[in-house]
Amino acid sequence: MKKRLFVVAATLLAVASTWAQGPADYPNKIIKIIVPFTAGSATDIMARIVGERLGASMGHSIVVENRPGAGGTLGAAQVAKSDPDGYTLLVVSTGHVVNPALYGSLPYDTVGDFAGVSPLAALPNVLVVGAGSPFKSLSELVAAAKAKPGQLNYASAGVGSATHVNAEKFRAVSGIQVTHIPFKGTPETIVEVSSGRVDFMFTPVLASIPSIRDNRMRALAVSTSKRSSALPDVPTVAEAGVPGFVFDFWVGLLAPAKTPRPIINKLNAEVRKVMAQPEVIERMAKLGAEPMPMTPERFDAYIKEEFSTLGAIMKSAPK
């Protein structure tokens, strides 16, 4: 009996210690940020920009670790099962909310197993083709796709990625039939589209700008409701001939669901502080990224909204 009471007491003490930890005590060791996509992807770039400055601001190193695979679910599963102590975090993009619609079962609950910390930015996606592509405008691409149903193809950074979701929403709104070719990450898609082996793709502006400026790819339209400051001469999809189409690609920071609220709030405050730094604002502007400040509570609500609306689109997508 005494041994059992000792075990219970020790367990309660450990739990109490975790929950008692507040902003004054956190962090006191290295924080790990898991990116469930390849290095060089838009999600990875954002994680590294923010992670570097967040570590400096909080006084402890932040290590960004890539765990790509299965549309981001491998990395997400790792974080969902991690100790909820604020030392293992997850950076995700829009694709995170649609994975339940694409996979029969997941080893975690997309909404219930995570706590929103803060969005990092909203990033316009851009529809690109290779420099040698015959399509000089979005209307030409749509016309060709309608003339030859299923014969054009598009690349994505993986099943369930934001690039996949964006293209499927475009397919549904424009009424075209195209074939999906998933890759392991954004860098691979850029190579394939630049070479002309794949017809087109939607990709984050920040990941594609070098190839666009080097004339290896041609930008036809951006997915957002207004033009990107990084590509001011490129029309929106709606302006280019598909009225009513808008897709917002966001990147955000999550923690395991039971992470103490004081830690969540401190992380949110630190992220906001980092995003307000002049050098970060300048870097974001060059990448076409827009600030997206939210409280943790509002971010949780936003994720639930995206989970509902985008999940419905992906459930109807061709398998």
Secondary structure, DSSP 8 states (H G I E B T S, - for coil): -HHHHHHHHHHHHHHHHHHH--TTT--SS-EEEEESS-TTSHHHHHHHHHHHHHHHHHTS-EEEEE---GGGHHHHHHHHTS-SSSSEEEEEEGGGGTHHHHSS--SS-TTTTEEEEEEEEEE-EEEEEETT-S--SHHHHHHHHHHSTTTSEEEESSTTSHHHHHHHHHHHHHT---EEEE-SSHHHHHHHHHHTSS-EEEEEHHHHHHHHHTTSEEEEEESSSS--TTSTTS-BTTTTT-TT----EEEEEEEETTS-HHHHHHHHHHHHHHHTSHHHHHHHHHHT-B-----HHHHHHHHHHHHHHHHHHHHTS--
